[in-house]
Amino acid sequence: MLAAFKFAATGPFMLSYRHSFHAGNHADVIKHLVQVAILDYLLQKDKPFCYHDSHAGAGLYSLLGEQAQKTSEYQTGIGKLWQYQAQSPVLQHYIELVKQLNPDGELAFYPGSPKIAALMLRATDSIQASELHPSDYPILASQFVRRRHSRIENMDAWAGFKAMLPPLHKRGLVLIDPPYELKTEYQDVVHGLSLAYSRFPQATYAIWYPVIERAAVEAFISALVGTGIKDMLRIEYCPLPDSSGFGMTGSGMLVVNPPYTLADTMRTALTELSPLLSPQGDFSVHQLVAE
Ligand SMILES: C[S@@+](CC[C@H](N)C(=O)[O-])C[C@H]1O[C@@H](n2cnc3c(N)ncnc32)[C@H](O)[C@@H]1O
């Protein structure tokens, strides 16, 4: 097995996280739904834009493979949804993207965030991504070899911001989606957002976060607000109550410079989605910091 090392303040540690164990779970559903909603909005204008993915993963996941089958996490998310005919246009668009990868009528593949971007963007839009894992990076890069206007780097996310931001295009979406394996990654995200925003302030930023321990989530959100960056929307979906004690009970997206339509789009989508994923499901969408 390949050992993947990264350096933290304390020294080298193993990059043990593999998204293939988690692809298509309830947290991916909410994250990718928000991603699709933002990209749909950016695609309304003719002018090309840039999609930047700081923690890109492998791009495409087999749900029938050993890793996904070991956890069956996709059954908490896309497994419950993919045959559903939605009223919400963004929910239906997301389901259609998954169906596009599974034309035989069996749920065999799930698209990661860079693949969703590749399926949605026009040839003139650009895609940039960084992924550190030595096994996931080549899988990701191989999917972009023939796509013009793409830059896929085996690079640390924060070094990637320095190397690739600002992009040539004036508009864009930056997705920040670390594994949060280490406690220090929360602080890294706060610094990373400030760094990226200082270089590309007009972009929309979407930061995914897990809900594991409520007090820690609120401290993280306060730290993001503490950057002084304006116009933040918080979207959260929890299939289980905080009190259930089952590890990750939900997840959220903090969106900087959200499209003005995003809050309403997500309220409508989550009203429809929440009971499909869990009878105990709950969601919230609110403006955290004003424009
Ligand atoms: C949650 S997964 C990404 C999933 C992907 N964004 C998606 O939605 O399909 C996080 C990824 O970040 C990678 N990673 C961890 N630390 C990183 C770093 N400092 N820079 C870049 N990638 C990193 C991991 O190898 C993993 O593939």
The ligand as a Gaussian input file, in Angstrom:
#p B3LYP/6-31G(d) Opt

LIG

0 1
 C      -13.755000      15.107000       1.488000
 S      -12.565000      14.614000       0.311000
 C      -12.960000      15.556000      -1.114000
 C      -14.216000      15.167000      -1.816000
 C      -14.540000      15.982000      -3.039000
 N      -14.426000      17.419000      -2.793000
 C      -15.946000      15.667000      -3.507000
 O      -16.895000      16.333000      -3.057000
 O      -16.077000      14.771000      -4.316000
 C      -11.125000      15.452000       0.860000
 C       -9.904000      15.223000      -0.025000
 O       -8.882000      16.130000       0.372000
 C       -7.617000      15.506000       0.200000
 N       -6.679000      16.274000       1.027000
 C       -6.436000      16.178000       2.349000
 N       -5.606000      17.159000       2.758000
 C       -5.327000      17.906000       1.649000
 C       -4.552000      19.067000       1.417000
 N       -3.901000      19.684000       2.402000
 N       -4.515000      19.574000       0.167000
 C       -5.174000      18.975000      -0.850000
 N       -5.920000      17.856000      -0.705000
 C       -6.000000      17.333000       0.534000
 C       -7.871000      14.075000       0.604000
 O       -6.910000      13.210000       0.025000
 C       -9.297000      13.836000       0.065000
 O       -9.263000      13.271000      -1.214000

